[in-house]
């Protein structure tokens, strides 16, 4: 949401002043979402590596 959109909304609905946080926070929320995706991908990769290690160990025992 742009600052201009925020000003229009607040002019018509003063009770929605809390939306200012949305204007200020959107870049930070984007960074958090990107970091979450990065962490999730890292977690998935670790699970795959762990599953492969278990499979290799099981084959070695047989």
N, CA, C and O atoms as a printed pandas DataFrame, in Angstrom:
     atom_number atom_name residue_name chain_id  residue_number  x_coord  y_coord  z_coord
0              1         N          UNK        A               1    0.851   -1.167    0.000
1              2        CA          UNK        A               1    0.000    0.000    0.000
2              3         C          UNK        A               1    0.899    1.233    0.000
3              4         O          UNK        A               1    1.869    1.308    0.755
4              5         N          UNK        A               2    0.575    2.172   -0.833
5              6        CA          UNK        A               2    1.356    3.405   -0.901
6              7         C          UNK        A               2    0.884    4.386    0.161
7              8         O          UNK        A               2   -0.190    4.233    0.743
8              9         N          UNK        A               3    1.705    5.387    0.397
9             10        CA          UNK        A               3    1.344    6.427    1.360
10            11         C          UNK        A               3    0.093    7.171    0.895
11            12         O          UNK        A               3   -0.755    7.538    1.709
12            13         N          UNK        A               4   -0.017    7.390   -0.400
13            14        CA          UNK        A               4   -1.191    8.077   -0.939
14            15         C          UNK        A               4   -2.465    7.279   -0.660
15            16         O          UNK        A               4   -3.478    7.849   -0.254
16            17         N          UNK        A               5   -2.416    5.972   -0.875
17            18        CA          UNK        A               5   -3.585    5.130   -0.598
18            19         C          UNK        A               5   -3.934    5.177    0.884
19            20         O          UNK        A               5   -5.107    5.245    1.253
20            21         N          UNK        A               6   -2.910    5.141    1.730
21            22        CA          UNK        A               6   -3.136    5.216    3.178
22            23         C          UNK        A               6   -3.848    6.513    3.553
23            24         O          UNK        A               6   -4.800    6.501    4.333
24            25         N          UNK        A               7   -3.388    7.619    3.001
25            26        CA          UNK        A               7   -3.990    8.916    3.329
26            27         C          UNK        A               7   -5.453    8.983    2.904
27            28         O          UNK        A               7   -6.280    9.549    3.620
28            29         N          UNK        A               8   -5.777    8.417    1.757
29            30        CA          UNK        A               8   -7.168    8.404    1.295
30            31         C          UNK        A               8   -8.033    7.574    2.242
31            32         O          UNK        A               8   -9.132    7.986    2.613
32            33         N          UNK        A               9   -7.535    6.416    2.625
33            34        CA          UNK        A               9   -8.293    5.531    3.523
34            35         C          UNK        A               9   -8.533    6.210    4.865
35            36         O          UNK        A               9   -9.653    6.195    5.376
36            37         N          UNK        A              10   -7.486    6.809    5.442
37            38        CA          UNK        A              10   -7.601    7.433    6.764
38            39         C          UNK        A              10   -8.519    8.654    6.719
39            40         O          UNK        A              10   -9.227    8.932    7.687
40            41         N          UNK        A              11   -8.513    9.369    5.622
41            42        CA          UNK        A              11   -9.396   10.531    5.495
42            43         C          UNK        A              11  -10.856   10.088    5.587
43            44         O          UNK        A              11  -11.673   10.763    6.213
44            45         N          UNK        A              12  -11.181    8.961    4.968
45            46        CA          UNK        A              12  -12.562    8.480    4.968
46            47         C          UNK        A              12  -12.891    7.629    6.192
47            48         O          UNK        A              12  -14.042    7.573    6.623
48            49         N          UNK        A              13  -11.875    6.965    6.752
49            50        CA          UNK        A              13  -12.088    6.061    7.890
50            51         C          UNK        A              13  -10.988    6.284    8.932
51            52         O          UNK        A              13  -10.024    5.519    8.967
52            53         N          UNK        A              14  -11.105    7.310    9.778
53            54        CA          UNK        A              14  -10.057    7.632   10.755
54            55         C          UNK        A              14   -9.732    6.480   11.711
55            56         O          UNK        A              14   -8.619    6.405   12.232
56            57         N          UNK        A              15  -10.689    5.587   11.943
57            58        CA          UNK        A              15  -10.443    4.481   12.869
58            59         C          UNK        A              15   -9.407    3.489   12.327
59            60         O          UNK        A              15   -8.953    2.607   13.055
60            61         N          UNK        A              16   -9.040    3.633   11.066
61            62        CA          UNK        A              16   -8.083    2.698   10.463
62            63         C          UNK        A              16   -6.656    3.258   10.434
63            64         O          UNK        A              16   -5.853    2.866    9.588
64            65         N          UNK        A              17   -6.344    4.165   11.347
65            66        CA          UNK        A              17   -4.998    4.749   11.385
66            67         C          UNK        A              17   -3.915    3.696   11.619
67            68         O          UNK        A              17   -2.762    3.901   11.239
68            69         N          UNK        A              18   -4.271    2.581   12.236
69            70        CA          UNK        A              18   -3.287    1.526   12.495
70            71         C          UNK        A              18   -2.702    0.971   11.198
71            72         O          UNK        A              18   -1.647    0.338   11.220
72            73         N          UNK        A              19   -3.375    1.199   10.070
73            74        CA          UNK        A              19   -2.862    0.701    8.793
74            75         C          UNK        A              19   -1.527    1.336    8.422
75            76         O          UNK        A              19   -0.838    0.848    7.526
76            77         N          UNK        A              20   -1.161    2.408    9.094
77            78        CA          UNK        A              20    0.138    3.043    8.834
78            79         C          UNK        A              20    1.255    2.023    9.009
79            80         O          UNK        A              20    2.266    2.074    8.309
80            81         N          UNK        A              21    1.071    1.105    9.937
81            82        CA          UNK        A              21    2.073    0.061   10.138
82            83         C          UNK        A              21    2.255   -0.772    8.877
83            84         O          UNK        A              21    3.364   -1.218    8.581
84            85         N          UNK        A              22    1.186   -0.982    8.139
85            86        CA          UNK        A              22    1.283   -1.754    6.896
86            87         C          UNK        A              22    2.176   -1.038    5.890
87            88         O          UNK        A              22    2.949   -1.677    5.175
88            89         N          UNK        A              23    2.070    0.293    5.834
89            90        CA          UNK        A              23    2.900    1.074    4.923
90            91         C          UNK        A              23    4.361    0.965    5.341
91            92         O          UNK        A              23    5.241    0.792    4.498
92            93         N          UNK        A              24    4.617    1.068    6.649
93            94        CA          UNK        A              24    5.988    1.054    7.153
94            95         C          UNK        A              24    6.597   -0.342    7.179
95            96         O          UNK        A              24    7.814   -0.486    7.058
96            97         N          UNK        A              25    5.778   -1.360    7.332
97            98        CA          UNK        A              25    6.297   -2.701    7.581
98            99         C          UNK        A              25    6.465   -3.566    6.338
99           100         O          UNK        A              25    7.150   -4.586    6.411
100          101         N          UNK        A              26    5.873   -3.208    5.198
101          102        CA          UNK        A              26    5.887   -4.154    4.085
102          103         C          UNK        A              26    7.285   -4.558    3.631
103          104         O          UNK        A              26    7.462   -5.718    3.258
104          105         N          UNK        A              27    8.302   -3.672    3.635
105          106        CA          UNK        A              27    9.628   -4.155    3.224
106          107         C          UNK        A              27   10.190   -5.184    4.202
107          108         O          UNK        A              27   10.829   -6.154    3.797
108          109         N          UNK        A              28    9.947   -4.965    5.484
109          110        CA          UNK        A              28   10.440   -5.888    6.506
110          111         C          UNK        A              28    9.731   -7.231    6.388
111          112         O          UNK        A              28   10.359   -8.283    6.512
112          113         N          UNK        A              29    8.423   -7.197    6.149
113          114        CA          UNK        A              29    7.679   -8.442    5.989
114          115         C          UNK        A              29    8.182   -9.217    4.783
115          116         O          UNK        A              29    8.216  -10.448    4.811
116          117         N          UNK        A              30    8.573   -8.521    3.726
117          118        CA          UNK        A              30    9.147   -9.187    2.556
118          119         C          UNK        A              30   10.456   -9.877    2.900
119          120         O          UNK        A              30   10.707  -10.995    2.449
120          121         N          UNK        A              31   11.290   -9.220    3.695
121          122        CA          UNK        A              31   12.556   -9.831    4.114
122          123         C          UNK        A              31   12.316  -11.056    4.983
123          124         O          UNK        A              31   13.003  -12.067    4.845
124          125         N          UNK        A              32   11.337  -10.963    5.882
125          126        CA          UNK        A              32   11.011  -12.097    6.746
126          127         C          UNK        A              32   10.521  -13.271    5.903
127          128         O          UNK        A              32   10.921  -14.411    6.137
128          129         N          UNK        A              33    9.662  -13.001    4.927
129          130        CA          UNK        A              33    9.153  -14.074    4.060
130          131         C          UNK        A              33   10.287  -14.724    3.279
131          132         O          UNK        A              33   10.317  -15.946    3.137
132          133         N          UNK        A              34   11.220  -13.921    2.772
133          134        CA          UNK        A              34   12.351  -14.470    2.020
134          135         C          UNK        A              34   13.225  -15.332    2.924
135          136         O          UNK        A              34   13.666  -16.406    2.515
136          137         N          UNK        A              35   13.476  -14.875    4.142
137          138        CA          UNK        A              35   14.305  -15.645    5.079
138          139         C          UNK        A              35   13.607  -16.942    5.460
139          140         O          UNK        A              35   14.255  -17.983    5.573
140          141         N          UNK        A              36   12.285  -16.894    5.661
141          142        CA          UNK        A              36   11.522  -18.092    6.001
142          143         C          UNK        A              36   11.647  -19.128    4.888
143          144         O          UNK        A              36   11.851  -20.311    5.160
144          145         N          UNK        A              37   11.524  -18.689    3.636
145          146        CA          UNK        A              37   11.655  -19.598    2.496
146          147         C          UNK        A              37   13.051  -20.193    2.459
147          148         O          UNK        A              37   13.216  -21.390    2.222
148          149         N          UNK        A              38   14.048  -19.365    2.692
149          150        CA          UNK        A              38   15.431  -19.832    2.691
150          151         C          UNK        A              38   15.642  -20.881    3.783
151          152         O          UNK        A              38   16.274  -21.909    3.540
152          153         N          UNK        A              39   15.119  -20.627    4.981
153          154        CA          UNK        A              39   15.264  -21.573    6.085
154          155         C          UNK        A              39   14.520  -22.868    5.780
155          156         O          UNK        A              39   15.015  -23.953    6.088
156          157         N          UNK        A              40   13.338  -22.766    5.179
157          158        CA          UNK        A              40   12.554  -23.948    4.852
158          159         C          UNK        A              40   13.292  -24.798    3.832
159          160         O          UNK        A              40   13.344  -26.021    3.966
160          161         N          UNK        A              41   13.865  -24.163    2.810
161          162        CA          UNK        A              41   14.624  -24.903    1.802
162          163         C          UNK        A              41   15.830  -25.588    2.430
163          164         O          UNK        A              41   16.139  -26.732    2.097
164          165         N          UNK        A              42   16.508  -24.898    3.333
165          166        CA          UNK        A              42   17.660  -25.473    4.020
166          167         C          UNK        A              42   17.231  -26.686    4.848
167          168         O          UNK        A              42   17.918  -27.708    4.862
168          169         N          UNK        A              43   16.097  -26.569    5.533
169          170        CA          UNK        A              43   15.580  -27.672    6.342
170          171         C          UNK        A              43   15.253  -28.875    5.459
171          172         O          UNK        A              43   15.592  -30.007    5.804
172          173         N          UNK        A              44   14.596  -28.636    4.326
173          174        CA          UNK        A              44   14.269  -29.730    3.410
174          175         C          UNK        A              44   15.527  -30.415    2.903
175          176         O          UNK        A              44   15.579  -31.642    2.808
176          177         N          UNK        A              45   16.545  -29.616    2.574
177          178        CA          UNK        A              45   17.804  -30.169    2.077
178          179         C          UNK        A              45   18.446  -31.044    3.154
179          180         O          UNK        A              45   18.959  -32.121    2.852
180          181         N          UNK        A              46   18.420  -30.589    4.404
181          182        CA          UNK        A              46   18.989  -31.380    5.495
182          183         C          UNK        A              46   18.237  -32.688    5.687
183          184         O          UNK        A              46   18.850  -33.717    5.972
184          185         N          UNK        A              47   16.929  -32.661    5.535
185          186        CA          UNK        A              47   16.140  -33.885    5.665
186          187         C          UNK        A              47   16.534  -34.871    4.569
187          188         O          UNK        A              47   16.718  -36.058    4.835
188          189         N          UNK        A              48   16.663  -34.374    3.325
189          190        CA          UNK        A              48   17.052  -35.257    2.216
190          191         C          UNK        A              48   18.429  -35.855    2.459
191          192         O          UNK        A              48   18.645  -37.043    2.219
192          193         N          UNK        A              49   19.364  -35.032    2.938
193          194        CA          UNK        A              49   20.716  -35.527    3.217
194          195         C          UNK        A              49   20.662  -36.587    4.311
195          196         O          UNK        A              49   21.337  -37.611    4.213
196          197         N          UNK        A              50   19.866  -36.352    5.350
197          198        CA          UNK        A              50   19.725  -37.325    6.435
198          199         C          UNK        A              50   19.096  -38.618    5.961
199          200         O          UNK        A              50   19.532  -39.699    6.358
200          201         N          UNK        A              51   18.085  -38.528    5.121
201          202        CA          UNK        A              51   17.440  -39.730    4.594
202          203         C          UNK        A              51   18.415  -40.519    3.737
203          204         O          UNK        A              51   18.438  -41.748    3.791
204          205         N          UNK        A              52   19.223  -39.819    2.944
205          206        CA          UNK        A              52   20.207  -40.499    2.099
206          207         C          UNK        A              52   21.257  -41.188    2.966
207          208         O          UNK        A              52   21.677  -42.303    2.655
208          209         N          UNK        A              53   21.685  -40.540    4.048
209          210        CA          UNK        A              53   22.678  -41.140    4.942
210          211         C          UNK        A              53   22.121  -42.402    5.592
211          212         O          UNK        A              53   22.835  -43.397    5.716
212          213         N          UNK        A              54   20.859  -42.373    6.006
213          214        CA          UNK        A              54   20.233  -43.560    6.602
214          215         C          UNK        A              54   20.148  -44.679    5.572
215          216         O          UNK        A              54   20.432  -45.835    5.888
216          217         N          UNK        A              55   19.760  -44.348    4.348
217          218        CA          UNK        A              55   19.656  -45.361    3.293
218          219         C          UNK        A              55   21.022  -45.971    3.006
219          220         O          UNK        A              55   21.126  -47.186    2.835
220          221         N          UNK        A              56   22.066  -45.159    2.951
221          222        CA          UNK        A              56   23.415  -45.674    2.699
222          223         C          UNK        A              56   23.871  -46.574    3.841
223          224         O          UNK        A              56   24.473  -47.622    3.607
224          225         N          UNK        A              57   23.590  -46.171    5.065
225          226        CA          UNK        A              57   23.987  -46.958    6.229
226          227         C          UNK        A              57   23.263  -48.307    6.238
227          228         O          UNK        A              57   23.861  -49.333    6.564
228          229         N          UNK        A              58   21.988  -48.304    5.884
229          230        CA          UNK        A              58   21.201  -49.538    5.842
230          231         C          UNK        A              58   21.761  -50.483    4.789
231          232         O          UNK        A              58   21.839  -51.690    5.018
232          233         N          UNK        A              59   22.151  -49.947    3.638
233          234        CA          UNK        A              59   22.728  -50.784    2.572
234          235         C          UNK        A              59   24.059  -51.382    3.008
235          236         O          UNK        A              59   24.353  -52.534    2.688
236          237         N          UNK        A              60   24.865  -50.615    3.734
237          238        CA          UNK        A              60   26.171  -51.104    4.181
238          239         C          UNK        A              60   26.020  -52.260    5.163
239          240         O          UNK        A              60   26.837  -53.180    5.164
240          241         N          UNK        A              61   24.989  -52.223    5.995
241          242        CA          UNK        A              61   24.778  -53.286    6.975
242          243         C          UNK        A              61   24.308  -54.574    6.312
243          244         O          UNK        A              61   24.571  -55.662    6.825
244          245         N          UNK        A              62   23.626  -54.471    5.194
245          246        CA          UNK        A              62   23.042  -55.651    4.537
246          247         C          UNK        A              62   24.040  -56.452    3.775
247          248         O          UNK        A              62   23.689  -57.468    3.175
